[in-house]
Amino acid sequence: MPTLDQMRAVVAQVPDPEIPAVSLVDLGIVRDVALEGETVVVTVTPTYTGCPATAVIALDIETELLRQGADKVRIDTRMSPAWTTDWITDQGREKLRAYGIAPPTVAAANCAGMLSAQSPDCPLCGSADTALIAGRGSTPCKAQFRCNSCLEPFDYFKAI
Amino acid sequence: MSPFATFCLRMGDNALILGQRTGEWCGHAPVLEEDIAFANMGLDLIGQTQLWYGMVSDELGKSPDDLAFFRGEREFLNTLLVEQPNTDFAHALMRQYLFDAWHLPMLDGLTGSTNADVAALAEKSVKEVRYHIDRSRDLIVRLGDGSPESHDRMQAALDWLWPFTADLLARDAADDTLVAEGMIPAAAPVQQAFDWETAETFARATLTAPDGPRRTGGRTGNHSEHMGYLLAVMQSVPRAHPGAHW
């Protein structure tokens, strides 16, 4: 049976199913990893209520832990406090940018659901001259922007 | 059924039925961005439905899936507004905006609920719904104060849908019990926020809310003729293959 630290290291490697460039720990979805007797208990906080990845996330964590030698795994869901993009780590933000997704530009408390208050720099060329195309993108958590300098469209991870 | 279960079903049914209507645009909306927007908002709403149904699963002895797929028309407690059909894209946008204008202050009030589970659900959902109204308000203003045709179609949608907002704002004895327990917000602040939001937005959009009769009934299971057809589509697969898994 691996140690708790080893189990934490395993969980830290599990990628997000929708954005595999970042891990679930980078995104702040994994809130805790603990041992209860022989059971590894992983606490997760789901992102959007309807995110189709939520079920896959639990399955991916369980599968990876069992593969790496855990005997029993339990995934607990914690609703409160609600997930926020403020929990995305600095490392996670850099990985998102390198993957072509602009990370949130403001703290969740300061956005009030208004995209007009969040103007991301282009993750491809770094230009600040960008424009909103649509408030929703390939997943509920993203919006679509366009760079007026390099003319490429890009995804923006909305502050929430 | 307890007042609490009645309330949770009403919230969940509103979200589910609007999520279904919203999902009907998938592949059919006039522009790709709005197609994606409606599909994504439908996902948020159906996610919220699961949370509301999950709250009352034990009391009602039914899983969230059973509540969605194996209840009849008269057992659904959603408002008349959300079941109105997708006749014109203007109707879909107006229906969404009117719902958001009520949903946001309702959820805002619920974040202060004495029931910790309700407060947590509301805290999560309100963040999503702020993005919903940001989009729908923007489109109401742009199309209302747009070309003569877009204005006329938005005004026609408002004329048709406005009477159903009475059903959103209606309250009954079950609600009064929950207000007294601090479980849900009182009617007045929700109504006031709705009135301010819509008055300001319609002024900017050069639209006028009509006078005339108001329609209620959905919250007590008395639906418009559109509801049965919606359920027939939504429930046909689980009813044809009950208990199926994949």
Contacts between the chains, C-beta under 8 A, distances in Angstrom:
chain1	res1	chain2	res2	distance
A	48	B	43	7.2
A	48	B	44	6.1
A	48	B	47	6.4
A	48	B	128	6.3
A	49	B	44	6.0
A	49	B	47	3.0
A	49	B	48	5.0
A	49	B	50	7.3
A	49	B	51	6.2
A	49	B	124	6.1
A	49	B	125	6.3
A	49	B	128	6.6
A	50	B	42	7.7
A	50	B	43	3.4
A	50	B	44	4.8
A	50	B	45	7.0
A	50	B	46	5.2
A	50	B	47	2.8
A	50	B	48	7.3
A	51	B	43	7.2
A	51	B	47	7.0
A	52	B	43	7.0
A	79	B	51	7.8
A	79	B	117	7.8
A	79	B	120	4.4
A	79	B	121	6.9
A	79	B	124	6.3
A	80	B	116	7.5
A	80	B	119	7.4
A	80	B	120	3.5
A	80	B	123	6.3
A	80	B	124	7.7
A	81	B	123	7.3
A	82	B	120	7.2
A	82	B	123	4.9
A	82	B	124	4.0
A	82	B	127	6.5
A	83	B	124	7.6
A	84	B	127	7.8
A	108	B	127	7.3
A	112	B	130	5.9
A	113	B	127	7.0
A	113	B	129	7.6
A	113	B	130	2.4
A	113	B	131	4.5
A	113	B	132	7.9
A	113	B	133	7.1
A	113	B	134	4.9
A	114	B	130	7.7
A	114	B	134	5.5
A	115	B	131	7.7
A	115	B	134	6.4
A	133	B	33	6.5
A	134	B	33	3.5
A	134	B	34	7.7
A	134	B	36	6.8
A	134	B	37	6.4
A	135	B	37	6.2
A	135	B	131	6.7
A	135	B	134	6.8
A	135	B	135	4.8
A	136	B	33	7.4
A	136	B	36	5.2
A	136	B	37	4.3
A	136	B	40	4.5
A	136	B	41	7.6
A	136	B	135	7.8
A	137	B	36	7.0
A	138	B	36	7.7
A	139	B	40	7.5
A	140	B	40	4.4
A	140	B	43	5.7
A	140	B	44	6.1
A	140	B	128	7.8
A	144	B	33	7.0
A	158	B	131	6.9
A	160	B	127	5.0
A	160	B	128	7.4
A	160	B	131	7.3
